[in-house]
Amino acid sequence: MKGPVAIILAAGQGKRMKSEKPKVLHEVCGQSMIRHVVHAAFGAGVSDVVVIVGQGAEEVKANLEGYANVHFATQHQQLGTGDAVKSARTVLKDYAGPVMILVGDEPCMRSEPLASLLEKQKTTGVECLMGTSIVPDPSGYGRILRDTTGRFLRIIEQKDCTPDQAAIKEVNPSCYVFMAQRLFESLEEVRPANAQGEYYLTDVPEILQRKGHEVQAIVALEADDILGINTRQHLAEAHAIMSRRILDRLMDEGVTIYDPRTTYVDSRARIGADTVIYPFSVVDGEVTVGKNCRIGPFALLRHGTVLEDKVEVGAFVDIVRSELGEGTLVRHLSYLGDTEIGKRVTIGAGAITANFDGRHKQKTTIGDQVTIGAGSVLVAPTSIGDRSKVGAGAVVTSARPVPEDSTVVGVPAQPISKARDRQSGPVDPEQPPR
């Protein structure tokens, strides 16, 4: 490991969540809390991350599959944060550089202040650097005690605070940078002399300072960064914070969002410039939207959806695991699932792809410059060739895919020449046969 390294504490049970799921796996804007924290750590410049697991260890490991340079250590008993960090010693036995310590239930932590802390530690060489925050309501956090000159003295947990100490607004959000050797040496001296009988990581800065090593505590984090999740109410607060950040970033990148209060975009979504999102629209999951698109109102784009440039998705349209080519229009009240659509296609109002056969999801392929009439049903697996037309109300079955340059109508859909044989008068491909 070339370093810096991050240790993320994720072994807690989270009893107040009232859930069988490990606390750090509850999601905020589409991703688990632990993934957000891991992402922030890598974004700050760490080379490797060690995640301390305990409760639901295998689930947490599975959730982090796909990340390079993520390692795991197990805390077998819940004996406090100091004991949790000691669990990482075997993973870091050959490492002597800076170690950033974070907690896995603060999903709103940003990379930028973490990067500044790492840079500060690098330039000063201090053995311990703490990132603190000043918050309106310090309940639940350890307080930062300073002397009359502002010099750091120690951290005291809320349950051990006097009334005067409990009134302090500067808090410890468990964001540290230590030098590895000093950290693990000091952890051996931590004793459970507190109301909880636990080994507190917060004792380490005081131990280092007592031995003459330099310890600094700097206000580097905003209140939103350090929101810890212990209840479903906290989870909702974190969702609101992150959702606003996502929408602000998109607007800074050139996306128009008319009403951020009623628009939701997943943290994994990617949206191009000059796209417009109308109110009450949801972009959920790994979704890619190109430039100059129009979405909504009341549109739902779900995981696996890709919209190329200049695609329009109308009101009450639901799209999942589908790719739409440049210039395609999807009118209101339509559903597209597991569909591959070419360029400059028009999907009429109320048209759907029936992608589920009772056992498996099946695929529909639609070529370029196709017109799908209002109220039509495409029963997958099926295909519609380039430049073809499907009449309003038609049902295209898997037994009868539509070839290129064809017009089909009826139930089941068939070429217009055959439909004409059983009708009087001309056939309008936009109207169902009588």
Buried (B, 14 or more C-beta within 10 A) or exposed (E): BEBBBBBBBBBBEBEEBEEEBBBBBBBBBBBBBBBBBBBBBBBBBBEBBBBBBBBBBEBBEEBBEEEEEBBBBBBEEEBBBBBBBBBBBEBBEEBEBBBBBBBBBBBBBBBEBBBBBBEBBBEEEBBBBBBBBBBEEBEEBBBBBEEEEEEBBBBBBBEBBEEEBBEBBBBBBBBBBBBBBBBBBBBEEBEBEBEEEBBBBBBBBBBBBEEEBEBBBEEBBBBBBBBBBBEEEBBEBBBBBBBEBBBEEBEEEEBEBEBBEBBBBBBBBBBBEEBBBBBBBBBBBBBBBBBBBBBBBBBBBBBBBBBBBBBBBBBBBBBBBBBBBBBBBBBBBBBBBBBBBBBBBBBBBBBBBBBEEEEEEBBBBBBBBBBBBBBBBBBBBBBBBBBBBBBBBBBBBBEBBBBEEBBBBBBEBBBBEEBBEEEEEEBEBBEBBE
